[in-house]
Amino acid sequence: MSSIRRDLLDKILKKNIHLFTGKVLDVGGKKIGKRGKFIPPIKNIERWEYLNTDEKTNPDFLADICSMPFEDDSYDVLLVTEVLEYIKEPVKAVQECYRVLKKGGNLIISVPFMHPMHYDADFDMQRFTQIYLRNILSNCSFSEINFYEMGSVGAVLFDFLNIATSYASKNKKSYLNMLLQRSKFIFLLIDKYTPHQKKYINTGYFIVIKK
C-alpha cells in the first residue's frame, strides 16, 4: 500500500541527510511503529530524541508540539514530518519550534496538500497551501525558507487511487490495489513529464527552514 508521497518523503529526507547534525528532535516521530524507510543517521549526531503525544510510540518526551518542555535554543535540528495537519494551532506550533531551535539550526517540515485523509482520519484536521505556510513561517524571524513541491499530477492521481483501493475500500485486501502498485511506474512517468504543474498540483510540501 506504499504511496508515492511516502516514497518521495523517504527520498528527500535521504537527500538532505547532511542537515542532520548535533541534537535532533523528531517531533511526532515514532520509535515504535515507525513509517517509511528513512533511517536516522548516526554520523555527526549527538542525540536523536523523539517527542510525541502517543505513549505507545515510546517517545523520549510525552508532550505536545505547541508546548514543548525545553528551554529556548535547545536543539540543532527539529524534524516535523506529517504533523501540522493534526494540530489545532499550527501557528503556535511553528512559533514553539522557532523558540526551541538554536540560532543557525534547521527546522525541517513536511505537510500534505492534495492528498486523501490519513488512516487516522478522526485526528486529521487540515491541508495547507504554500502561501499559507509561507505566511506563518514569515511571521517568525527565520533567516531562510525553502519549499519543495512533492510530486505532480501522476503522484496525486496514484495516491488518491491508492487510498480508494486500500483503507477507504470495503475490501481491505483489494486486488485492484495490488494491480495499482504494479502500475506505479506509469504514474511516475506522468510525473516525469509534468514537473511544470507542481505549483498547482502536488501531494504536499517539504520545507527546509533555517533560524
C-alpha positions, 0 to 999 in steps of 0.5 A, spaced: 500 500 500 506 504 499 504 511 496 508 515 492 508 521 497 511 516 502 516 514 497 518 521 495 518 523 503 523 517 504 527 520 498 528 527 500 529 526 507 535 521 504 537 527 500 538 532 505 541 527 510 547 532 511 542 537 515 542 532 520 547 534 525 548 535 533 541 534 537 535 532 533 528 532 535 523 528 531 517 531 533 511 526 532 516 521 530 515 514 532 520 509 535 515 504 535 511 503 529 515 507 525 513 509 517 517 509 511 524 507 510 528 513 512 533 511 517 536 516 522 543 517 521 548 516 526 554 520 523 555 527 526 549 526 531 549 527 538 542 525 540 536 523 536 530 524 541 523 523 539 517 527 542 510 525 541 503 525 544 502 517 543 505 513 549 505 507 545 510 510 540 515 510 546 517 517 545 523 520 549 518 526 551 510 525 552 508 532 550 505 536 545 508 540 539 505 547 541 508 546 548 514 543 548 518 542 555 525 545 553 528 551 554 529 556 548 535 554 543 535 547 545 536 543 539 540 543 532 535 540 528 527 539 529 524 534 524 516 535 523 514 530 518 506 529 517 504 533 523 501 540 522 495 537 519 493 534 526 494 540 530 489 545 532 494 551 532 499 550 527 501 557 528 503 556 535 506 550 533 511 553 528 512 559 533 514 553 539 519 550 534 522 557 532 523 558 540 526 551 541 531 551 535 538 554 536 540 560 532 543 557 525 539 550 526 534 547 521 527 546 522 525 541 517 517 540 515 513 536 511 505 537 510 500 534 505 496 538 500 492 534 495 492 528 498 486 523 501 485 523 509 490 519 513 488 512 516 487 516 522 482 520 519 478 522 526 485 526 528 486 529 521 484 536 521 487 540 515 491 541 508 495 547 507 497 551 501 504 554 500 502 561 501 499 559 507 505 556 510 509 561 507 505 566 511 506 563 518 513 561 517 514 569 515 511 571 521 517 568 525 524 571 524 527 565 520 533 567 516 531 562 510 525 558 507 525 553 502 519 549 499 519 543 495 513 541 491 512 533 492 510 530 486 505 532 480 499 530 477 501 522 476 503 522 484 496 525 486 492 521 481 496 514 484 495 516 491 488 518 491 487 511 487 491 508 492 487 510 498 480 508 494 483 501 493 486 500 500 483 503 507 477 507 504 475 500 500 470 495 503 475 490 501 481 491 505 485 486 501 483 489 494 486 486 488 485 492 484 490 495 489 495 490 488 494 491 480 495 499 482 502 498 485 504 494 479 502 500 475 506 505 479 511 506 474 506 509 469 504 514 474 511 516 475 512 517 468 506 522 468 510 525 473 516 525 469 513 529 464 509 534 468 514 537 473 511 544 470 504 543 474 507 542 481 505 549 483 498 547 482 498 540 483 502 536 488 501 531 494 504 536 499 510 540 501 517 539 504 520 545 507 527 546 509 527 552 514 533 555 517 533 560 524 
